[in-house]
Amino acid sequence: MAFTNRNSVEPNGASDRSDRTWRARLSKTLKRWAGMKAAQDGAPVQETSALEYAPETVGLALAPVDRPDRTELQPTAADFEIFSNLGNLDRLNAAISEGTVRIAFAGDSIVEGDRDGLYEHSVVATVMRALREQNPAINFVVGNFSLSGRGIGALATETYVGQPYPENLSTGFYRPDGAPVTDQWPGGSVVGKSWMAHLKDFAPDFVMVMHGANDLSGSSVGNTTALKYVVGLISHFPKAPSIGVSTTALPAVSAGYQEEAQIAADGVRGVARELNLTLVDINRAFNLLRSGFDVDNLHYTRDDNFAGYPTGWHVEDGSTLSLANADASSMSGTGSALHHAQSLDIMIKATFSCPNWVFTTCALRYRSKGSAAHQYSAHVSSGFLALCWGATTIGYKAIGEIASGSKVVLQVDVRGALHRVYVNDVLQLSVHDYNYLRRGSHGVAIIGGTGTLTEFIVDKGNYCANGVPQLSDLDLYGGDACATHNHTPEGNGINHPTKLANSVCWAGSFSALTEHIRVQKESRQ
């Protein structure tokens, strides 16, 4: 049963009128965060280790820190609008001009909105209420086609169809007509029609796909493959809509699945950028609010040369790689070595010189889990450049022959799912790949012949603490029964958000999109 709070005082005791909208609350939170960050400017940043912030104990939220200037993946945005990146909105913009905008949502129980809370407090209801209040001249026609307990795989399956009541969740679904009171499933589900076909027949101008909470396999490849397939189906609707996707929040720490949920969110973030989709980054907002970390703004530390080698490195059996000079700026020999230090994102660069490039391949390795089968590597030799995950080639380019004794500068720059490989400072490969998006080791290899490696530079991107948590799991998810809510309305104590969390985090993450719609309408009047 939904826990209903009819007290006019806002959650957490807020009685200030400026706290009574989700925009205002999120703005205040982020201004406090910005103030704390400003106060810390000039102070050393505390980098966290995997042991200090283990996923199974505190979750994976991250801290606001500076990203190197060379990356363009996260555009600068004002205040809380950093939580949305706007993609291709051509069809949505056209509908705004026409005066009627049809929006479809497809998601899980959180988006469905009537589990462990009132629908009027759900993320969809909150966002649509704001859009209608801000844009009275636009006729919003909304269909919330979300299903409790389902993941992105069900939406991608054409044989997952409507059924008579009662439904068999493993093979299909049933939903009654909820429109116009809630915008849920207008007309109700149709027996024999797929979930995707319901979306298509609604003829939306904008589709918001909001999955992840039920996609906890830990496989970023499986989740992103299904998501890309869904996006492909939607983009081929008779009236091709604009498409948005959202990242999932992490469950309560006590519920586990912190790493799996973060993997699901990281995959969605990568797909949004690869396919130029609008991204509503609930995961980023959630982690910032709960733990004071920023998952999409990593802190970079730089390592130069090979100081201390071989201490802190795993050198493969038979390797002859050794320091060639006293200042640890050069290494020579044959074989491979992995540094024990780990990172999420990385920029790794080295200059290789080989007596015979025809028989020698030089490589940079990263995001390694300790074995050749579970690591990325960029290989260069005379005539070719290759990027691999394990033994699978994910990028290849023919290059000119390399003269014996020549120096080659090899560089890999990795941000999330995007891998960019440079040879002699010229971009040669740009590949999105989802085999592994998490933390791993980095290293070097000279294979087949001998060679020398100099000017070894590594910038390691990792989570770091640089803020103060604003909301607890109790604030975000409530308790498992009314008696444990402590006056926190709604939520289930696991992954269904409270009224406060829906307003500040879930709906708040839509702010750049809602602002875009408002500005578009005003600019066309």
Beta strands, then each sheet from edge to edge (+ up, - down):
strand 1: 46-47
strand 2: 84-85
strand 3: 100-107
strand 4: 139-144
strand 5: 161-162
strand 6: 172-173
strand 7: 206-210
strand 8: 242-246
strand 9: 278-280
strand 10: 299-304
strand 11: 313-315
strand 12: 322-323
strand 13: 330-343
strand 14: 345-353
strand 15: 361-368
strand 16: 376-381
strand 17: 384-389
strand 18: 392-398
strand 19: 407-415
strand 20: 418-423
strand 21: 426-432
strand 22: 440-462
strand 23: 464-465
sheet 1: 1+ 23-
sheet 2: 2+ 9- 8- 7- 3- 4-
sheet 3: 5+ 6+
sheet 4: 10+ 22- 13+ 11-
sheet 5: 10+ 22- 14+ 19- 20+ 21-
sheet 6: 10+ 22- 15+ 16- 17+ 18-
sheet 7: 10+ 22- 13+ 12-
end
